């Protein structure tokens, strides 16, 4: 089955994921099943299911159960939701069950929409042709990763997804869960892109944090993994009053990336002989070192140079006083690489929105 969301780079003939794979922009023009959660009809995927939407529902529902969550940050609430499912506190448990069921059933409806491909929903996605819809109909396995898919929360979501498909009388996707997904992108990159018998610095650059790790590869397998302290992502704003402000912020972001990477490389080099290649998972669509200029907080780096990897290589080489190579990979693609042995599958990261990657990509 040919994947319509993959293209081949003219530069190095590797495959890359195009921006039209995004599920966030899909609109539920017509529900594939009524009587479950009819209020999401007409909404985009990201407005029906995302971390911000779930956080808002947790705060609203907690007030109904007289639960005070005012001292807990938004970032911690998904974890509270998952823990609440097994809490001895009856009110917290009931609140968690209510919110989890609502969004688990919603997730089921969204996946059912992809599987059924109703004419109304096809018409609402003008950048998808028949091949795109047929691809999602023929996919057999969906790997769910990300914070919203981990532990008890992920297991409950899986149950509700199957419940929705059962109600509709439609054969469901095979849902795979992966609990320990914090460094999944790092491990996916290392597994597929590291040369054998080397040690390398691998970074996962998200919108909220930068994960760093030393990875060792021996005899074709990951032989060692040492995480470093995660650092905050800075200069992530994506809307600007003028082009000068955008360029200035892009330069500050670039300096931050160079500073974090060089400091990490120096620290690890004190006790390890590192590869000259540094691997980056980044929250942006990439191909041949180029970023997508319209997607997220890293998009503004295109203001510095279309071929951002080349600029990053040059500045890191100067900073480290040795020639280094840089490999930039779309973050959800990096995660999907870890599941390269799973056939006919898509990897979906549940987080701020829906991240999509495919294990069978040839990079």
C-alpha positions as CSV (number, residue, x, y, z in Angstrom):
1,X,0.0,0.0,0.0
2,X,1.6,3.3,-1.1
3,X,1.6,6.0,1.6
4,X,0.1,9.2,0.0
5,X,1.5,11.3,2.9
6,X,5.2,10.5,2.0
7,X,7.3,12.3,-0.7
8,X,10.8,11.7,-1.9
9,X,13.4,14.4,-1.6
10,X,15.1,15.7,-4.8
11,X,18.2,16.3,-2.7
12,X,19.1,12.9,-1.3
13,X,16.2,10.6,-2.5
14,X,15.1,9.9,1.1
15,X,11.4,9.9,2.0
16,X,9.8,12.6,4.2
17,X,6.4,13.2,5.7
18,X,4.4,16.1,4.1
19,X,2.4,18.5,6.1
20,X,-0.9,17.3,4.7
21,X,-0.7,14.2,6.9
22,X,-1.8,16.4,9.8
23,X,-4.9,15.1,11.6
24,X,-5.4,18.4,13.5
25,X,-7.0,20.1,10.6
26,X,-9.5,17.3,9.8
27,X,-13.1,18.4,10.4
28,X,-15.9,16.1,11.7
29,X,-18.4,17.5,9.2
30,X,-20.7,14.5,9.8
31,X,-20.4,12.1,12.8
32,X,-20.0,8.5,11.8
33,X,-22.1,7.5,14.8
34,X,-24.7,9.6,16.7
35,X,-25.7,9.4,20.3
36,X,-22.2,9.2,21.7
37,X,-21.0,12.8,21.7
38,X,-23.0,14.8,19.1
39,X,-21.6,18.2,20.2
40,X,-18.3,17.6,18.4
41,X,-19.9,17.6,14.9
42,X,-18.5,20.4,12.9
43,X,-15.3,20.7,15.0
44,X,-11.8,20.1,13.9
45,X,-9.9,17.2,15.5
46,X,-7.7,19.5,17.5
47,X,-10.7,21.3,19.0
48,X,-12.4,18.0,20.0
49,X,-9.3,16.2,21.5
50,X,-6.1,17.8,22.6
51,X,-4.3,18.5,25.9
52,X,-5.6,22.1,26.2
53,X,-9.2,20.9,25.6
54,X,-8.9,18.0,28.1
55,X,-7.3,20.3,30.7
56,X,-10.2,22.8,30.4
57,X,-12.6,19.9,30.9
58,X,-10.7,18.6,34.0
59,X,-11.0,22.0,35.6
60,X,-14.6,22.4,34.8
61,X,-15.6,18.9,36.0
62,X,-13.5,19.1,39.1
63,X,-15.5,22.1,40.3
64,X,-18.7,20.0,39.9
65,X,-17.2,17.5,42.3
66,X,-15.9,20.2,44.6
67,X,-12.3,19.3,44.0
68,X,-9.8,22.1,44.3
69,X,-7.1,21.9,41.6
70,X,-6.3,25.6,41.6
71,X,-2.7,25.0,42.9
72,X,-1.9,22.5,40.1
73,X,-0.5,23.6,36.8
74,X,-2.1,22.8,33.5
75,X,1.0,20.7,32.6
76,X,0.4,18.4,35.6
77,X,-3.4,17.8,35.1
78,X,-3.2,14.9,32.6
79,X,-1.0,13.1,35.1
80,X,-3.6,13.9,37.9
81,X,-6.3,12.5,35.6
82,X,-4.5,9.2,35.0
83,X,-3.7,8.8,38.7
84,X,-7.3,9.7,39.6
85,X,-8.6,6.7,37.8
86,X,-7.1,4.5,40.6
87,X,-7.4,6.9,43.5
88,X,-8.9,6.0,46.9
89,X,-10.6,9.4,46.9
90,X,-14.1,8.7,45.5
91,X,-14.6,12.2,44.2
92,X,-11.3,12.4,42.4
93,X,-11.9,8.9,40.9
94,X,-15.4,9.8,39.7
95,X,-14.2,13.0,38.2
96,X,-11.3,11.2,36.4
97,X,-13.7,8.4,35.1
98,X,-16.1,11.0,33.8
99,X,-13.5,13.0,31.9
100,X,-11.7,9.9,30.6
101,X,-14.8,8.4,29.3
102,X,-15.8,11.6,27.5
103,X,-12.5,11.9,25.7
104,X,-12.0,8.2,25.2
105,X,-15.3,8.0,23.3
106,X,-14.4,11.1,21.4
107,X,-11.1,9.5,20.3
108,X,-13.1,6.5,19.2
109,X,-15.4,8.8,17.1
110,X,-12.4,10.5,15.5
111,X,-10.8,7.2,14.5
112,X,-14.2,5.9,13.3
113,X,-14.4,8.9,11.1
114,X,-11.1,8.0,9.5
115,X,-12.2,4.4,9.0
116,X,-15.6,5.2,7.5
117,X,-14.5,8.1,5.3
118,X,-18.0,9.5,4.9
119,X,-18.6,11.7,1.8
120,X,-19.3,14.8,4.0
121,X,-16.0,14.3,5.8
122,X,-14.1,13.8,2.6
123,X,-15.5,17.1,1.2
124,X,-14.4,18.9,4.4
125,X,-10.7,18.1,3.8
126,X,-9.9,19.6,0.5
127,X,-6.2,18.8,0.7
128,X,-6.9,15.0,0.9
129,X,-7.7,13.0,-2.2
130,X,-9.2,9.5,-2.3
131,X,-5.8,7.9,-1.8
132,X,-5.5,9.6,1.6
133,X,-8.8,8.4,2.9
134,X,-8.3,4.9,1.5
135,X,-4.9,4.8,3.3
136,X,-6.6,5.4,6.7
137,X,-9.3,2.8,5.8
138,X,-6.6,0.2,5.1
139,X,-4.3,0.9,8.0
140,X,-4.5,-2.1,10.4
141,X,-2.6,-0.9,13.5
142,X,-2.4,2.4,15.4
143,X,0.3,2.9,17.9
144,X,-0.7,5.4,20.5
145,X,2.1,7.3,22.3
146,X,2.5,10.5,24.3
147,X,1.5,11.5,27.8
148,X,-2.2,11.1,27.1
149,X,-1.7,7.5,25.9
150,X,0.4,6.3,28.9
151,X,-0.5,4.1,31.9
152,X,-4.1,3.7,33.0
153,X,-5.3,6.7,30.9
154,X,-4.1,5.1,27.7
155,X,-5.6,1.7,28.6
156,X,-9.0,3.3,29.3
157,X,-8.9,5.2,26.0
158,X,-8.2,2.0,24.2
159,X,-11.3,0.4,25.8
160,X,-13.5,3.3,24.8
161,X,-12.2,3.4,21.2
162,X,-13.2,-0.3,20.9
163,X,-16.6,0.5,22.5
164,X,-17.3,3.1,19.8
165,X,-16.4,0.7,17.0
166,X,-18.5,-2.0,18.5
167,X,-21.5,0.3,18.7
168,X,-21.0,1.2,15.0
169,X,-20.5,-2.4,14.0
170,X,-17.2,-1.6,12.4
171,X,-14.0,-3.7,12.7
172,X,-11.6,-1.5,14.8
173,X,-8.0,-0.7,14.3
174,X,-5.6,-2.8,16.4
175,X,-4.5,-0.3,19.1
176,X,-1.0,-0.7,20.5
177,X,0.0,1.3,23.6
178,X,3.5,2.3,24.6
179,X,3.7,3.5,28.2
180,X,7.3,4.6,28.5
181,X,7.3,7.1,25.7
182,X,9.3,10.0,27.2
183,X,12.4,9.2,25.2
184,X,10.7,7.4,22.3
185,X,11.8,9.8,19.7
186,X,15.4,9.6,20.9
187,X,15.4,5.8,20.8
188,X,13.7,5.7,17.4
189,X,16.4,8.0,15.9
190,X,19.2,6.0,17.5
191,X,17.8,2.7,16.4
192,X,17.5,3.7,12.7
193,X,20.1,6.4,12.1
194,X,23.1,5.7,14.4
195,X,26.1,4.1,12.9
196,X,27.1,0.8,14.6
197,X,29.7,0.8,17.4
198,X,29.3,4.5,18.1
199,X,28.1,6.7,20.9
200,X,26.1,9.8,20.0
201,X,24.3,12.8,21.4
202,X,20.6,12.6,20.5
203,X,18.1,15.4,21.3
204,X,14.3,15.6,21.2
205,X,13.3,19.2,20.7
206,X,9.6,19.7,21.7
207,X,7.6,22.8,22.2
208,X,7.9,22.7,26.0
209,X,11.1,20.9,26.6
210,X,14.4,19.6,25.2
211,X,15.3,16.0,26.1
212,X,18.9,15.0,25.7
213,X,20.6,11.6,25.9
214,X,23.8,9.7,25.3
215,X,23.1,6.6,23.3
216,X,25.5,3.8,22.6
217,X,25.0,1.3,19.7
218,X,26.9,-1.9,19.5
219,X,26.5,-4.9,17.2
220,X,23.4,-3.4,15.6
221,X,21.5,-2.9,18.9
222,X,21.1,-0.1,21.5
223,X,23.7,-1.1,24.1
224,X,23.4,1.9,26.4
225,X,21.1,4.9,27.1
226,X,22.0,7.7,29.5
227,X,19.4,10.5,29.8
228,X,20.6,14.0,30.7
229,X,18.6,16.6,32.5
230,X,15.8,18.0,30.3
231,X,15.9,21.7,29.6
232,X,13.1,24.2,28.8
233,X,12.3,25.1,25.2
234,X,12.6,28.9,24.8
235,X,11.5,31.4,22.2
236,X,8.6,29.2,21.1
237,X,6.2,32.0,20.1
238,X,4.9,31.6,16.5
239,X,2.9,34.9,16.0
240,X,4.6,38.2,15.5
241,X,3.8,41.9,14.9
242,X,6.4,42.2,12.1
243,X,9.1,40.4,10.2
244,X,11.9,42.0,12.2
245,X,10.5,40.7,15.5
246,X,10.1,37.2,13.9
247,X,13.7,37.2,12.6
248,X,15.1,38.5,16.0
249,X,13.2,35.7,17.9
250,X,14.4,33.1,15.3
251,X,18.0,34.2,16.0
252,X,17.6,33.9,19.7
253,X,16.0,30.4,19.3
254,X,18.9,29.4,17.1
255,X,21.4,30.6,19.7
256,X,19.6,28.7,22.4
257,X,19.7,25.5,20.3
258,X,23.4,25.9,19.5
259,X,24.2,26.7,23.2
260,X,22.3,23.7,24.6
261,X,23.7,21.3,22.0
262,X,27.3,22.4,22.3
263,X,27.2,22.3,26.1
264,X,25.6,18.8,26.0
265,X,28.3,17.6,23.5
266,X,31.1,19.0,25.6
267,X,29.8,17.5,28.8
268,X,29.5,14.0,27.3
269,X,32.8,14.3,25.5
270,X,34.6,14.4,28.8
271,X,34.0,10.7,29.4
272,X,32.9,9.4,26.0
273,X,34.2,9.4,22.4
274,X,31.2,10.8,20.5
275,X,30.2,10.4,16.9
276,X,30.5,13.4,14.7
277,X,26.8,13.1,13.9
278,X,24.3,14.7,16.2
279,X,20.7,13.5,15.8
280,X,17.7,15.9,16.4
281,X,14.0,15.0,16.7
282,X,12.2,18.3,16.2
283,X,8.6,19.4,16.4
284,X,8.4,20.4,12.7
285,X,8.1,18.7,9.4
286,X,11.5,18.2,7.9
287,X,13.3,17.0,4.8
288,X,16.9,17.2,3.7
289,X,17.7,19.6,6.5
290,X,14.9,21.9,5.7
291,X,12.0,22.9,8.0
292,X,8.4,23.7,7.2
293,X,8.0,27.5,7.4
294,X,4.4,27.4,8.6
295,X,4.2,24.9,11.4
296,X,4.8,25.7,15.1
297,X,7.4,27.4,17.1
298,X,10.4,26.1,15.2
299,X,9.1,27.2,11.8
300,X,10.6,30.7,12.2
301,X,14.1,29.2,11.9
302,X,13.5,29.2,8.2
303,X,13.9,33.0,8.4
304,X,17.6,32.3,9.1
305,X,18.1,29.9,6.2
306,X,15.9,27.6,4.2
307,X,18.5,24.9,4.8
308,X,18.5,25.2,8.5
309,X,20.6,22.0,9.1
310,X,23.5,23.5,7.2
311,X,23.5,26.6,9.4
312,X,23.2,24.5,12.5
313,X,26.1,22.3,11.4
314,X,28.3,25.3,10.6
315,X,27.7,27.1,13.9
316,X,28.0,23.9,16.0
317,X,31.3,23.0,14.2
318,X,32.6,26.5,15.0
319,X,31.5,26.3,18.6
320,X,32.9,22.8,19.2
321,X,36.1,23.3,17.1
322,X,35.5,20.1,15.2
323,X,33.4,19.2,12.2
324,X,30.0,17.8,13.1
325,X,27.1,16.7,11.1
326,X,23.4,17.3,11.9
327,X,20.4,15.2,11.1
328,X,16.9,16.8,11.7
329,X,13.9,14.5,11.8
330,X,10.2,15.3,12.3
331,X,9.4,14.4,15.9
332,X,6.5,12.0,15.3
333,X,8.5,10.3,12.5
334,X,11.3,9.8,15.0
335,X,8.9,8.1,17.4
336,X,7.4,6.0,14.7
337,X,10.9,4.7,13.7
338,X,11.0,2.8,17.0
339,X,8.1,0.6,15.6
340,X,9.7,-0.2,12.3
341,X,8.9,-3.9,12.8
342,X,5.2,-3.2,12.9
343,X,3.6,-3.6,9.5
344,X,0.7,-1.5,8.0
345,X,0.8,0.9,11.0
346,X,0.5,4.6,11.9
347,X,2.0,6.1,15.1
348,X,-0.2,8.8,16.6
349,X,1.1,10.9,19.5
350,X,-1.6,12.3,21.8
351,X,-0.4,15.6,23.1
352,X,-1.0,19.3,22.4
353,X,-2.5,18.0,19.2
354,X,-2.3,14.9,17.1
355,X,1.2,14.0,15.9
356,X,1.4,11.5,13.1
357,X,4.3,9.3,11.9
358,X,4.7,6.1,9.9
359,X,7.2,3.3,10.8
360,X,7.7,2.2,7.2
361,X,9.3,5.5,6.1
362,X,12.7,5.2,4.4
363,X,15.0,7.9,5.7
